[in-house]
Amino acid sequence: MSAGTETETGTETGTDLGAPARAATSPHVLDNAAWASLAGAHSGFAEHPCGTPPGTSRAARYDPDVSPFAALADPADPRSWADLALLVGPGRTAALSGLLTPPEGWETVGSVAGVQLVGTSLRAEPAPEAVRLGPADVPAMLALTGLAKPGPFLRRTVELGTYLGIRHRGRLIAMAGERLHPPGWTEISAVCTHPGYRGRGLATRLVRAVAAGIRERGEIPFLHTSAANTGAVRLYESIGFTVRHRPFFMAVRAPVGTPAEHP
């Protein structure tokens, strides 16, 4: 699914009261957070359809070593789907969020109901025991996420933002970090704890610590979880997150055949 946040139970894990008001008809940036990230702060990780003139692409995806997700500039615009078909190739799949029904010719091959939460009253504070994680820590991070399964974490995911970890006797036992980065917001993701160390509040301390860095930049933290994980939703609400939106995370397959050239 789209988010990689996890509670201490080993399962993936808000409208901010301080966020600017918006018109009811105006889409919120968090409704299409992946596109806002790829078109902005994460443009350096973005792949666009081959031959698309600079600045005109209506679809993009992350470098496959960074994240498996793709995004559409406007899911209601056929041009966005045409560009996505050019980008992924005939019969290939893409991971998207926020969609219910893809257009004719596209096939939904997987769908998970999600919950988007915003840190409306989250207490953000440093965790003295937490250490900054970087490329040298990737093998340990991959081992931990492979065991705890918080969601997609790849060998270059660490490049998306700040990742913090807690070690015990040299072993990485908990981590959390930053993923999507739409303007004014940062997603907390890959929150996970080794099964042998759960129930000690490590995940909560790391979430607060990552949020502290986000708040220092003047941004607002948010995260995602599976809608089926009601325990995770309750936990995050208990520490100051508020449910904002209930998106779907989907894997879709492009139509088989040669997509039309970009106009």
C-alpha positions as CSV (number, residue, x, y, z in Angstrom):
1,M,0.0,0.0,0.0
2,S,1.0,3.6,-0.3
3,A,2.2,4.2,3.2
4,G,4.9,2.5,5.0
5,T,4.1,3.6,8.5
6,E,3.9,0.9,11.1
7,T,2.8,0.5,14.7
8,E,4.6,-1.5,17.3
9,T,2.2,-4.4,16.6
10,G,4.0,-4.8,13.3
11,T,1.2,-3.4,11.1
12,E,1.4,-0.4,8.8
13,T,0.2,2.7,10.0
14,G,-4.2,13.8,9.8
15,T,-6.9,17.8,8.4
16,D,-4.5,19.9,10.5
17,L,-6.3,22.5,12.6
18,G,-3.5,24.9,11.8
19,A,-3.6,24.3,8.1
20,P,-4.9,27.1,5.8
21,A,-8.6,27.0,5.0
22,R,-9.5,26.0,1.5
23,A,-12.6,26.3,-0.7
24,A,-14.8,23.2,-0.7
25,T,-14.3,22.8,-4.5
26,S,-10.5,23.2,-4.4
27,P,-8.5,19.9,-4.2
28,H,-6.3,19.6,-1.2
29,V,-2.6,18.9,-1.8
30,L,-2.8,15.8,0.3
31,D,-5.5,14.4,-2.0
32,N,-2.7,13.8,-4.6
33,A,0.4,13.9,-2.3
34,A,2.5,11.6,-4.6
35,W,2.1,13.9,-7.6
36,A,2.8,17.0,-5.5
37,S,6.0,15.4,-4.3
38,L,7.2,14.2,-7.7
39,A,6.4,17.6,-9.2
40,G,8.1,19.5,-6.4
41,A,10.6,18.4,-3.7
42,H,11.1,15.0,-5.1
43,S,11.4,16.0,-8.8
44,G,15.0,14.7,-8.8
45,F,13.7,11.1,-8.2
46,A,10.9,11.4,-10.9
47,E,10.7,9.4,-14.1
48,H,8.5,10.8,-16.9
49,P,7.3,9.3,-20.2
50,C,10.0,9.1,-22.8
51,G,9.7,11.9,-25.3
52,T,7.5,14.1,-23.2
53,P,8.5,17.8,-23.5
54,P,10.0,19.1,-20.3
55,G,7.3,20.4,-17.9
56,T,4.4,19.0,-19.8
57,S,4.2,15.4,-18.4
58,R,0.9,14.5,-16.8
59,A,2.2,11.3,-15.1
60,A,5.4,10.4,-13.2
61,R,6.8,7.7,-11.0
62,Y,9.7,7.3,-8.6
63,D,13.0,5.8,-9.6
64,P,12.3,2.1,-9.0
65,D,15.1,1.9,-6.5
66,V,13.6,4.6,-4.4
67,S,9.8,3.8,-4.3
68,P,7.4,1.7,-6.3
69,F,4.8,4.5,-6.6
70,A,3.5,6.5,-9.6
71,A,1.2,9.4,-9.8
72,L,-1.2,11.3,-12.1
73,A,-1.4,15.0,-12.4
74,D,-5.2,14.7,-12.6
75,P,-6.9,11.3,-12.3
76,A,-9.9,12.8,-14.1
77,D,-7.8,13.8,-17.2
78,P,-7.4,11.2,-19.9
79,R,-4.1,12.8,-20.8
80,S,-2.7,11.8,-17.5
81,W,-3.7,8.2,-18.1
82,A,-2.2,8.4,-21.6
83,D,1.1,9.6,-20.2
84,L,1.0,6.9,-17.5
85,A,0.5,4.2,-20.2
86,L,3.5,5.6,-22.1
87,L,5.6,5.7,-18.9
88,V,4.9,2.1,-17.6
89,G,4.5,0.4,-21.0
90,P,1.7,-1.9,-22.4
91,G,0.5,-4.5,-19.9
92,R,2.8,-3.2,-17.1
93,T,1.6,-2.2,-13.6
94,A,1.7,1.0,-11.6
95,A,1.0,1.7,-7.9
96,L,-1.3,4.6,-7.4
97,S,-3.4,6.1,-4.5
98,G,-6.7,7.8,-4.2
99,L,-8.5,6.1,-7.1
100,L,-11.6,4.0,-7.1
101,T,-12.1,3.0,-10.8
102,P,-9.4,3.3,-13.5
103,P,-10.6,4.2,-17.1
104,E,-11.6,1.7,-19.7
105,G,-8.7,-0.6,-20.8
106,W,-6.9,-0.4,-17.4
107,E,-7.2,-3.3,-15.0
108,T,-7.2,-3.1,-11.3
109,V,-4.9,-5.9,-10.0
110,G,-4.9,-5.0,-6.3
111,S,-6.6,-2.5,-4.0
112,V,-6.3,-1.7,-0.3
113,A,-8.5,0.8,1.6
114,G,-6.3,3.2,3.5
115,V,-6.6,6.0,6.1
116,Q,-4.7,9.3,5.9
117,L,-4.0,11.0,9.2
118,V,-2.6,14.5,10.0
119,G,-0.7,15.4,13.1
120,T,-3.1,18.0,14.4
121,S,-2.1,17.8,18.1
122,L,0.9,15.5,18.0
123,R,3.6,16.3,20.5
124,A,6.8,16.5,18.6
125,E,10.0,16.1,20.5
126,P,13.5,14.7,19.9
127,A,14.4,11.2,21.0
128,P,17.9,11.4,22.6
129,E,18.5,7.7,21.9
130,A,17.7,8.0,18.2
131,V,20.5,8.2,15.6
132,R,20.4,9.5,12.1
133,L,20.4,6.6,9.5
134,G,22.0,6.9,6.1
135,P,23.2,4.8,3.1
136,A,25.6,2.8,5.3
137,D,22.7,1.6,7.4
138,V,20.6,0.4,4.4
139,P,21.4,-3.3,4.9
140,A,20.2,-3.1,8.5
141,M,17.1,-1.1,7.5
142,L,16.2,-3.6,4.8
143,A,16.6,-6.4,7.3
144,L,14.3,-4.7,9.8
145,T,11.6,-3.7,7.3
146,G,11.8,-7.2,5.8
147,L,11.0,-8.6,9.2
148,A,8.5,-6.0,10.4
149,K,6.9,-5.3,7.0
150,P,5.8,-1.7,7.4
151,G,5.4,-1.3,3.6
152,P,7.7,-0.7,0.7
153,F,11.2,0.2,1.7
154,L,13.9,-0.1,-1.0
155,R,17.7,0.4,-1.2
156,R,17.4,4.1,-2.0
157,T,14.3,5.0,0.0
158,V,16.5,6.5,2.7
159,E,17.3,9.3,0.2
160,L,13.7,10.7,0.5
161,G,14.3,12.4,3.8
162,T,15.5,12.0,7.4
163,Y,15.4,8.5,8.9
164,L,16.0,7.9,12.6
165,G,16.7,4.6,14.3
166,I,17.2,3.1,17.7
167,R,19.8,0.4,18.3
168,H,20.2,-2.1,21.1
169,R,23.7,-3.6,21.5
170,G,24.5,-2.4,18.0
171,R,21.4,-4.0,16.4
172,L,18.8,-1.7,14.7
173,I,15.6,-2.5,16.5
174,A,13.3,0.4,15.5
175,M,13.1,3.1,12.8
176,A,11.0,5.8,11.2
177,G,11.5,8.4,8.5
178,E,10.2,10.7,5.9
179,R,8.7,9.8,2.5
180,L,6.2,11.9,0.5
181,H,6.9,15.6,0.6
182,P,4.2,17.8,-0.9
183,P,4.5,21.5,-0.3
184,G,4.1,22.4,3.4
185,W,3.8,18.7,4.5
186,T,5.9,15.7,5.1
187,E,4.8,12.1,5.4
188,I,6.1,10.0,8.3
189,S,6.7,6.5,7.0
190,A,8.6,3.1,7.5
191,V,7.8,3.2,11.2
192,C,8.6,-0.3,12.4
193,T,9.9,-2.1,15.5
194,H,11.6,-5.5,15.7
195,P,9.0,-8.0,17.0
196,G,11.2,-8.8,20.0
197,Y,11.2,-5.1,21.2
198,R,7.6,-4.1,20.8
199,G,5.5,-2.7,23.6
200,R,8.3,-0.3,24.8
201,G,7.1,2.8,23.1
202,L,9.9,2.9,20.6
203,A,7.7,3.6,17.5
204,T,5.9,6.5,19.3
205,R,9.2,8.1,20.3
206,L,10.5,7.9,16.8
207,V,7.3,9.3,15.3
208,R,7.6,12.2,17.7
209,A,11.3,12.7,16.8
210,V,10.7,12.6,13.1
211,A,7.8,15.0,13.5
212,A,10.1,17.4,15.5
213,G,12.3,17.8,12.4
214,I,9.3,18.3,10.2
215,R,7.9,21.0,12.5
216,E,11.3,22.7,12.6
217,R,11.0,23.3,8.8
218,G,7.5,24.8,9.4
219,E,5.8,21.8,7.8
220,I,3.0,19.5,9.0
221,P,3.4,15.8,9.5
222,F,1.0,13.2,8.1
223,L,0.9,9.5,7.6
224,H,-1.1,6.6,6.2
225,T,-2.3,3.2,7.4
226,S,-4.5,0.4,6.3
227,A,-8.2,1.0,7.1
228,A,-8.4,-2.6,8.3
229,N,-5.8,-1.8,11.0
230,T,-8.2,-0.2,13.4
231,G,-5.6,-0.7,16.2
232,A,-3.1,1.5,14.4
233,V,-5.7,4.2,13.7
234,R,-6.6,4.2,17.4
235,L,-2.9,4.4,18.4
236,Y,-2.2,7.3,16.1
237,E,-5.3,9.2,17.2
238,S,-4.3,8.7,20.8
239,I,-0.9,10.5,20.2
240,G,-2.4,13.4,18.3
241,F,-3.2,12.4,14.8
242,T,-6.6,13.1,13.2
243,V,-8.2,11.1,10.3
244,R,-8.4,13.4,7.3
245,H,-9.2,11.1,4.3
246,R,-9.7,7.5,3.4
247,P,-7.9,6.9,0.1
248,F,-7.5,3.6,-1.8
249,F,-4.1,2.3,-2.7
250,M,-4.2,0.4,-6.0
251,A,-2.1,-1.5,-8.4
252,V,-3.3,-1.0,-12.0
253,R,-2.2,-2.6,-15.2
254,A,-1.9,-0.6,-18.4
255,P,-3.9,-1.6,-21.5
256,V,-2.1,-4.2,-23.7
257,G,-1.2,-2.6,-27.0
258,T,0.8,0.3,-28.2
259,P,-0.2,3.5,-26.3
260,A,-0.8,6.6,-28.3
261,E,2.1,9.0,-28.7
262,H,2.2,12.1,-26.6
263,P,0.3,14.9,-28.3
